[in-house]
Amino acid sequence: MYGELTDKETVGRLEYTLENQQQDQFEILLYKKNKTPLWLLLQVAPIRNERDLVVLFLLTFRDITALKQPIDSEDTKGGLSKFAKLARSVTRSRQFSAHLPTLKDPTKQSNLAHVPYNVAFKNKTSEDVSLLVVDSIVDVIFFIDIVLNFHTTFVGPGGEVVSDPKVIRMNYLKSWFIIDLLSCLPYDVFNAFDRDEDGIGSLFSALKVVRLLRLGRVVRKLDRYLEYGAAMLILLLCFYMLVAHWLACIWYSIGRSDADNGIQYSWLWKLANVTQSPYSYIWSNDTGPELVNGPSRKSMYVTALYFTMTCMTSVGFGNVAAETDNEKVFTICMMIIAGAVSKHVPLPRQNFYQIK
């Protein structure tokens, strides 16, 4: 419904677009029945029949209230500190709101790929200074995100914009604060200076998996794209590859564990013999036998990814197979996961061809 703050010029443009059967989009302030203001992105698209006549209009409404500056009362303004006012003025900026998710999303998506790899292959960031710098930048971005979230307004359950600083902080503390805090800790910095793979560095590597909990935020943001058949197909294919990557990291970890336990018929030990890069043991009075040499890290990852992809798309080709009990149990679980994932891929593909 229109209200006192609804822009009359925008209403006139909307009427002109409908009368002239044109396509356009507007940002308009409307009101709910309870007189709560609501900013909407309104997209108007005429639908034509085979005779090129407009038979109806498709109007798409998208809530953009969170990107707009809410109307504050004098009491709320007076209760803010100088830092809170500065933080809120930054987060209310449309350009900042538009570019901050663009900055954060690639960092989250990169974590989904390299965190499982680093944990499984015990990859030290100190071996590559550029990776250490990139991971440190990601940590800083996540920390800034935490600070700003304490002063960023949100849309309440009734559709109203909540701008009370105490309510904002309590809401964030009860929702994503713990996960965000664990995600921004500099695990790579701690791990880079610890040479003992079985010591505290190994614990820090395992804790990096907590960053994957931010996947929930990414999934929620992808909902807006699922209404488009082509976009949904591409997203599901990317998710399919991501699942294969995760399973490949687990598959390598199982092979490495079996090899460390002296099982010489595991897939990793067979790969070492085929590539003529056999494993060997060195003995130490402190740690006992330690497995050294073996195939290159690239060869092990490519082989693991090849195995998971063949199992997810078919029944495999037999050149890489599960031999030990641990490998067989994992392969069974992987086939179940692959069946659940593959079930949802044909659906968007059918919708994609229907749209075309």
N, C-alpha and C positions, 0 to 999 in steps of 0.2 A: 504494500500500500504506500501511497505517497505520504510525505510528511512535510514539516516546515523546513527541513534542511535538504529536501530533494531538489536537485538542480533543475530549474525550469527549462534551461537551454537543452539539457540532455533529454528531457521528456519531449521537447519539440523535435530533436533530431531522431528520436525513436519513432515518433509518429510519421515523420517525413520518410524514414526508411521503409516503414510498413506500407505507406500509401504508394510509394514508387517501386515497391517490390525489389528492394535492393538488399545486398548483404553487407553487414557492418557489425561492429561490437562497441559496447559502451561500458563505462564504469558508473554505476548509479547507486545512490543511497536510498533504500526503501525501509519500510518499517513492518515489524510483525504485528500480530493482533494485540500483543501486550505493550505495544509502542516501543519495542526495543529496536534501535537502529541496526541496519544490516547492509554492509557494502557488498555489492554483487557485480561480477563481470558478466554482462549480458551479451550473448552472441546470437545474431539474427541471420538465418539462412533460408531463403525461399526454396521450396520444393516444387519442381516442374514435372509435368507429365510428358508423354510422348509427343504432344503437340506444342511443346515449349510454353505451356500455360502454367502459371503459378496456381497450384491447388491448395497449398497450405504453407505455413511458416514453421520452421524448426527453431525454437528458442531454447538456448542452453544457458542455465544459470550456474555460476561458480562462485562460491563464497570466498571473498578476498578480505574479509573483515580484519584478519590478523595482520595484513600488510598495510592497513590504514591506521592513521593516528586516532585513537579513541578520544572521546570527549570526557575530560576529567572535571571533577568537582573541585572547588577551592580547598576543601578539606584534604582531599587526596594530594593536591599539589603541595600544600604546606607541609605535609608529613614526609616528603622525600628529602634525602640528603643530596648534597651537590653531586656526588659520584653517581647516585641512582638517577638523578635527572639527566646527567651526561650519558649514562648507559642507555636510558630509555630514549633519549633523543637520537642516539645512534641507531638503536634497533628499530625505531619507528621510521627511519629514513627508507624510502621506497627503493632507492638504489642499493642500499646496504642489504635490505631484506631480499632483494632479487639476486644479489651476487654471493651472499654468504652461503646459501644452500648449494650453489654451484661450486663454491670452494670446498665445502665439507664433503659433498657426495663422492667425488673422486677419491678422497682419502679413505672414506669408509669402504668403497668398493675395492680399492687396492688392498686394504687389510683383509678382506675376504679371501684374497688369493695368496698373499705372501705370508700371512701369519701361520696358516696350517703348514705351509712349506718349510718355514724356518723352524717350527717346532718339531716336525717330523724328521727333517734332515739335519737338525741341530746346527743350523746355519748361523754363524757368528757375524754380527754386523761390523765387528772390528776388522773383518777380512775385506770389507769394502767400505771406504770412508763415505762414498756418495750415498750408500744406503743408510748409513748412520745419520747423515745430515738430513735426508728425506724423512726418516722416521722421527727425528727430533722436531722437524717442522710440523709434522702431523700431530705430535704431542702438544706443541704450542697452540695449534689451531683448536684442538679439543679443549685445552685449558681455557682459552679465550671464550669458547662456546659455553663452558660452564659458568664463567663470570657473567656473561650476558644473559644467560637463561634465568639468573636470579632477578633480573630487572626487565624481562620481556613479558609483555602482556599476553594473555591467552583467552580463548573463547570458552566461556563457562558452559555448563550443561544446558542452560536455558537459552543459549545463543548470544548472551551478553558478553561484552569485552570486559574482563576483569583487570583492573589497573591498580588495585590495592597492593602495595609492596609486600605487606605481611602475608597476604593470601597467595601472592605469586611465589614467594620463597617457600612457604609451607607446601604448596602444590608441587613445586620442583623437588623438594626434599623427599616427598612421599612417592615420586614417580621415577624419574630417570637419573637422579643425582648419584646414587651409589654406582650404577653401571657406568655413567660418564666419568666418575672419579677414577674407577679402576681402569678405564680405557685410556686415560691420559697419563698414567704413571709411566715414567721413562724406563720401561723394562729393558729396552735395547741398550741403553747406556750402562745399566748395571751388568747386563750380560756380556757387553763388549770387553769388559776388563776382568772377567772371570774366566780363566783358562781351564778350569775343572768342569768337564761336561757332566759329571755326576754330582756336582756340588750345588751351591746356591744359584749359579747361572742356569742350571737345568730347571730349577723351580721358577725363575723369572721367565724362562721360555714358555713354560706351561701356563703361567698366569697371563701371557699375551693372548691366549685364546679368549679371555674375557672380552676382548675388543669385538669379537664376533657377535656378542649380544646386541651390538648396535644395528645388527641386521634388521631388527624389528622396526626401527625407524625407516630404513630404506624400503622395506616392504610396504609400509603405510604410505610412503610417497609414491610408490609405483601404482597404487590403486587408481590414480587419476588417468593412467595411460591404458588401463585394461579394457576400456570401452572401445578401443580401436583395434580391429582384428590384426593388422600388420604389426603394430607395436607390441601387441600381446604375444604374437608368434615369436618375434625377435627376443623379447624378454624371457620367454620360456626356454628358447634355445640357449640363451646365455646362462640361465639358471641350470640347464642340463649340463653344460660344460663345467660350471662351477661345482656341481655335485660330483662330476667325474674327477675333477681336480682334488676335492676333499677326499674322496675314496682312494685315489691314487696315493695320497700322503699316508693314509691309514694302512694301505696295502704294503707300502714300503716299510712302515714301522713294524708291521707283523713279521715281514721277512727278515728285517734286521734283528729283531728280538730272537727269532728262531736261530739265526746264524750265530748270534752271541752265545746262545745256549748250547752250541755244538751240533745242531741239527744240520747235517750236510746234504740233505736232499730237499731243502726249501727252494723256492723259486729264485731267491737272491743268490744262493750258492751255485745253482745251476747256471744262472746268468754269468757269474764270474768265470765258470769253466768254459762256457760257449765263447765268451769274448776274450778268452785267454788272459784274463786278469784275475788269477786265483787269489783267494784269501789266504792269509797265514796268521799264525799266532806268535805273539811275543810274550815272554813270561816275566813277571815282576813279583818281587817278594811282597809288595804292598797290596797290589790289586789282583794278582794272579794272572791267568791267561787273558790277553787282550787281542781282539780281532783287528787286523790292519790290512792295508792294500785293498784289493777288490776292484770292481768296475768304477768308472767315473760317476760323479753325481748326476751329470746330464744323462748318461746311459740308463742309470737306475730310474730316474724320474720319467723319462720317455717310455721306458718299458712298463712301468707301473701305470702310467696314463693310458698306454695302449691296451693293457689288460682290462682296465676298468671300462674303457670305451667299448671294447668288443663284448664284454659281458653285459653292458647296459643296452647295446643295440642288437645283440644276437646271443648265441650260446658260446662264443669264443671260438678260436681256431686251434687250440691245443698246444701251440708252440710255447705259450706261457700258461701254466696250469697250477691249480692248488694241489699241493702235495701233503703238507702237514695238517694236523687236525685244526690248528688255529686258522690256517688259510682256508680250509674247507668251510668252517663255520662262518668266517667273514664273507666268503663268496656266496653262501646261501643268503645271508642278510643283504648283500649287495644286490642280488637278483630280485629280492622282494622290494627293495627301494627303487630299483630300475623299473619294475612293473608299475609301481605307484606313480612314478614320474612320467613314464611313457604314456600312461592312460590319459593324461591331460594335454598332451601335445597334439593329437589329431583334432581335438575340439576347436582350438583357435585356428588351425589350418583350414578346416571346413568353413568357419566363419569368414576367413580371409578371402577365400574364393567366392563366397556368396556376395561379399562387399564389392569385389571386382566385377 
